[in-house]
Amino acid sequence: MFFNNASGFEEGYAKKDNLEIYYRDYGPVGGIPVLLVMGLGGQLTFWPPYMIKRLQDSGYRPIAYDNRDMGLSTRFESNPTFLSNYLKYYLNIPIKSEYKLDDMANDAVMLLDYLNIDKCHVIGMSMGGMISQILVANHPDRFHSYTQIASMVSTPNPTNGPSFRVIRLLQERAFKNATKEERIDRAVRLVSTIGMKGYNHNTKEFRNEVGQSIDRSKDDTGFIRQMAAILGTRDRVKKVSNIKIPTLIIHGDIDPLVKPKNAFHSHKLISNSDLLMVENMGHLIEEPVFNKFKDELIQHLNTNC
């Protein structure tokens, strides 16, 4: 690991066998650790700085990392096609994947072990929520609480998953031969579709951030393999129903990627859970959206330390 003086965080690799997971520890060292588990195709840099700062200001130590196959973490080699998985998705045919969400949960455990963290809070976003469900179900003694944002329990299918319009936008990301500017343009189209309504995502600042994320990790092939892991990991209903640690479920009432009914399903399965439906929240955490649930989030963490 090494310390980045300019940014004030510690970062490096947790390693085991041939796997390397890149992380960023925002500190402070004396804060209560909060593990941040990002969603499909997202790098650790996707966690918004205003959320990181609010956690720090509240006495917490946010730790984010790149899931396998994304950012600076280890890449895998299989080459699933979007079209094939798309057809299987609609026909409810089992999908084979190089790894499962369970493997991704084990990556998080490896990171906690590497950082000598015996117990922490965990916040999972979208696919990160699915990974976190497995984490807290398998290792309840290692977590104070779980926060699930914009996620689901059942394997995505046409009744609970993305709309056709969103699937078409996701399909665009599967195209490998795109210029940097084309990748920025399609990112703008995607977030404008799945994010908060009425929010301007097509700004110079956002486009620069997307460009920086592309420069940080030009290889985007892991997106399809991560998607295959989601679709190839069967329903976690039984596992999730055994979660007993305090859980806060946060979900947007207009989420077009993970339909709102998934939040109610999670709430029903997790007996020790509270559900917060956020008005005009899509699938992202824009600052106006974060301001709507930040107090409830900190209260949830404070209550369950």
Beta strands, then each sheet from edge to edge (+ up, - down):
strand 1: 2-4
strand 2: 9-16
strand 3: 19-25
strand 4: 32-37
strand 5: 60-65
strand 6: 120-125
strand 7: 143-149
strand 8: 247-252
strand 9: 273-278
sheet 1: 1+ 2- 3+ 5- 4- 6- 7- 8- 9-
end
